[in-house]
Amino acid sequence: MRWVSCGRYELVADLVNPVAQPGCPLKTAALRRAPARSKPVPVQAFADGKRRRWRLNHTPLFLDFLEGKADFPCTPWGIPSYSLLGWQRPCYLLGESYGGFRSAKVARVLQADQGIVVSGIVMVSPMIEASYTFGGQQGPFSAALAFPSIVASELERTKKFSAEAMAEAERFALNEYLTTLAGPQPAGDRAQAFHAKIAQMTGLPADVVARSRGYVRGAYTRQLRAQGLQISSYDAAFSVPDLHPDGGGRTGDPILDGFVRALSGLYVGYARDELGFKTDITYILLNREINWDWGGNRDRQGASDDLSAMLALDPSFRLFVAHGRSDLVTPYGVSRYLIDQIAPIGVSGRAQVKAYRGGHMFYFDAESRRAFTEEARNFYRIAR
């Protein structure tokens, strides 16, 4: 595939439809802005009958959308605007955090309403089922799925991380830890041994584990706070001195707030200098004054059924889920459990979950970023 300059636009030659554009005797299926030369405006390119000169492999509805004659209320209509090959395959979606939830919903709408079947989805630190993010954390199952992330955080914080220690934590979480929490409270020597094992893995004192009855997520945060440290839910291995040890005046998250400030300026520079988009409008990376309207059903929202349907109905659909191990906002154990449950028999590895060192934004760690990049590259290579 190659991009060829045609004045204000660049065309990607793929031997689909001829373009009746003077000086551009190519066959094409997509266009993009010619970098650093001009700003294309689809309304101008397709207006006043000019669309007849662009025999792109798109439907009249999409050309109406580009020309500004039609507006569609659903997000998927905007996706082909950014797809180099328009509405043709291969087409992959990528969603991060809440975007993971959105990507599955968008893919289903594309399939059901517009006849576009995506080839796969990459989810980065996704929320797949809201009940595990917004629901109670004191249930035995939620505690067990989050337990490996707490252990990973402690191992990273104390510089003792090893694959063997993580494998043991994962095995313990869904076996002895889960069954003990879900059953009658242990007593005597059994309780002492159980609490001691949790203490050894999490770094918490055994008496703190006993008082929390083994539910250590909140206890872990409180214990470090008692030591004058504030940890980040987005990467519990990261801590800063607690400026409000009495509990008053504590706001924000040390990882999230830091990245929001840094990335806001970087994106403004990218939009202005690389994309040529100049505006006086203030860019807000994370607007906390705007909340999703969940329709009163926030805790019951989920994308498991959507992912299961796509895996079952399309034998070539593939799913790649990536997480940071020390992320307590969307613990990797949750996604691993959900994908194991929803993947139909015989998917032959079409759905995979990978965990990397780091937190919610694990890709800021150079080693994890390299590993994730290679995994993603392999995932995209198998395109139909």
ChimeraX attribute file (.defattr): number of C-alpha atoms within 10 A of each C-alpha:
attribute: neighborCount
match mode: 1-to-1
recipient: residues
	/A:1	7
	/A:2	8
	/A:3	16
	/A:4	16
	/A:5	16
	/A:6	17
	/A:7	13
	/A:8	15
	/A:9	21
	/A:10	18
	/A:11	23
	/A:12	20
	/A:13	19
	/A:14	15
	/A:15	11
	/A:16	14
	/A:17	15
	/A:18	18
	/A:19	19
	/A:20	14
	/A:21	12
	/A:22	8
	/A:23	10
	/A:24	14
	/A:25	11
	/A:26	18
	/A:27	18
	/A:28	22
	/A:29	23
	/A:30	26
	/A:31	23
	/A:32	19
	/A:33	19
	/A:34	18
	/A:35	15
	/A:36	10
	/A:37	11
	/A:38	13
	/A:39	15
	/A:40	16
	/A:41	13
	/A:42	17
	/A:43	16
	/A:44	13
	/A:45	17
	/A:46	18
	/A:47	16
	/A:48	10
	/A:49	9
	/A:50	10
	/A:51	18
	/A:52	12
	/A:53	14
	/A:54	20
	/A:55	16
	/A:56	21
	/A:57	17
	/A:58	16
	/A:59	10
	/A:60	11
	/A:61	14
	/A:62	20
	/A:63	20
	/A:64	16
	/A:65	18
	/A:66	21
	/A:67	19
	/A:68	14
	/A:69	12
	/A:70	12
	/A:71	14
	/A:72	11
	/A:73	8
	/A:74	10
	/A:75	12
	/A:76	20
	/A:77	17
	/A:78	15
	/A:79	13
	/A:80	17
	/A:81	18
	/A:82	12
	/A:83	17
	/A:84	15
	/A:85	21
	/A:86	18
	/A:87	23
	/A:88	16
	/A:89	14
	/A:90	15
	/A:91	20
	/A:92	19
	/A:93	19
	/A:94	16
	/A:95	19
	/A:96	20
	/A:97	18
	/A:98	16
	/A:99	19
	/A:100	23
	/A:101	23
	/A:102	22
	/A:103	25
	/A:104	26
	/A:105	20
	/A:106	21
	/A:107	22
	/A:108	22
	/A:109	19
	/A:110	19
	/A:111	15
	/A:112	11
	/A:113	9
	/A:114	12
	/A:115	11
	/A:116	17
	/A:117	21
	/A:118	23
	/A:119	22
	/A:120	26
	/A:121	24
	/A:122	23
	/A:123	26
	/A:124	25
	/A:125	28
	/A:126	26
	/A:127	27
	/A:128	28
	/A:129	22
	/A:130	18
	/A:131	16
	/A:132	23
	/A:133	18
	/A:134	12
	/A:135	14
	/A:136	11
	/A:137	18
	/A:138	15
	/A:139	13
	/A:140	18
	/A:141	19
	/A:142	20
	/A:143	22
	/A:144	26
	/A:145	21
	/A:146	26
	/A:147	29
	/A:148	30
	/A:149	30
	/A:150	26
	/A:151	25
	/A:152	30
	/A:153	26
	/A:154	22
	/A:155	20
	/A:156	19
	/A:157	15
	/A:158	11
	/A:159	10
	/A:160	10
	/A:161	16
	/A:162	11
	/A:163	9
	/A:164	8
	/A:165	15
	/A:166	18
	/A:167	12
	/A:168	12
	/A:169	22
	/A:170	19
	/A:171	12
	/A:172	18
	/A:173	21
	/A:174	19
	/A:175	12
	/A:176	13
	/A:177	24
	/A:178	20
	/A:179	15
	/A:180	15
	/A:181	19
	/A:182	12
	/A:183	9
	/A:184	8
	/A:185	11
	/A:186	15
	/A:187	10
	/A:188	7
	/A:189	9
	/A:190	11
	/A:191	16
	/A:192	15
	/A:193	14
	/A:194	20
	/A:195	24
	/A:196	18
	/A:197	16
	/A:198	24
	/A:199	19
	/A:200	12
	/A:201	19
	/A:202	24
	/A:203	17
	/A:204	19
	/A:205	15
	/A:206	20
	/A:207	13
	/A:208	18
	/A:209	23
	/A:210	18
	/A:211	12
	/A:212	14
	/A:213	15
	/A:214	25
	/A:215	23
	/A:216	25
	/A:217	18
	/A:218	11
	/A:219	16
	/A:220	20
	/A:221	17
	/A:222	16
	/A:223	17
	/A:224	16
	/A:225	20
	/A:226	12
	/A:227	11
	/A:228	16
	/A:229	19
	/A:230	24
	/A:231	22
	/A:232	23
	/A:233	21
	/A:234	23
	/A:235	28
	/A:236	28
	/A:237	24
	/A:238	20
	/A:239	19
	/A:240	13
	/A:241	13
	/A:242	17
	/A:243	13
	/A:244	14
	/A:245	15
	/A:246	11
	/A:247	10
	/A:248	8
	/A:249	9
	/A:250	12
	/A:251	9
	/A:252	10
	/A:253	15
	/A:254	17
	/A:255	20
	/A:256	16
	/A:257	13
	/A:258	11
	/A:259	12
	/A:260	14
	/A:261	13
	/A:262	10
	/A:263	12
	/A:264	15
	/A:265	13
	/A:266	11
	/A:267	14
	/A:268	19
	/A:269	15
	/A:270	13
	/A:271	13
	/A:272	12
	/A:273	12
	/A:274	12
	/A:275	15
	/A:276	15
	/A:277	12
	/A:278	11
	/A:279	10
	/A:280	5
	/A:281	6
	/A:282	7
	/A:283	12
	/A:284	12
	/A:285	14
	/A:286	12
	/A:287	8
	/A:288	7
	/A:289	5
	/A:290	7
	/A:291	7
	/A:292	6
	/A:293	8
	/A:294	10
	/A:295	7
	/A:296	7
	/A:297	9
	/A:298	16
	/A:299	15
	/A:300	13
	/A:301	15
	/A:302	19
	/A:303	18
	/A:304	19
	/A:305	14
	/A:306	19
	/A:307	25
	/A:308	17
	/A:309	14
	/A:310	23
	/A:311	23
	/A:312	17
	/A:313	10
	/A:314	13
	/A:315	13
	/A:316	16
	/A:317	21
	/A:318	24
	/A:319	22
	/A:320	20
	/A:321	24
	/A:322	25
	/A:323	30
	/A:324	27
	/A:325	31
	/A:326	34
	/A:327	28
	/A:328	23
	/A:329	22
	/A:330	28
	/A:331	29
	/A:332	30
	/A:333	22
	/A:334	21
	/A:335	25
	/A:336	18
	/A:337	13
	/A:338	14
	/A:339	19
	/A:340	14
	/A:341	12
	/A:342	17
	/A:343	22
	/A:344	15
	/A:345	10
	/A:346	10
	/A:347	14
	/A:348	10
	/A:349	11
	/A:350	16
	/A:351	21
	/A:352	17
	/A:353	19
	/A:354	16
	/A:355	20
	/A:356	19
	/A:357	21
	/A:358	26
	/A:359	32
	/A:360	28
	/A:361	20
	/A:362	25
	/A:363	21
	/A:364	12
	/A:365	14
	/A:366	10
	/A:367	14
	/A:368	17
	/A:369	17
	/A:370	13
	/A:371	14
	/A:372	20
	/A:373	13
	/A:374	11
	/A:375	14
	/A:376	15
	/A:377	11
	/A:378	11
	/A:379	17
	/A:380	18
	/A:381	8
	/A:382	11
	/A:383	15
	/A:384	10
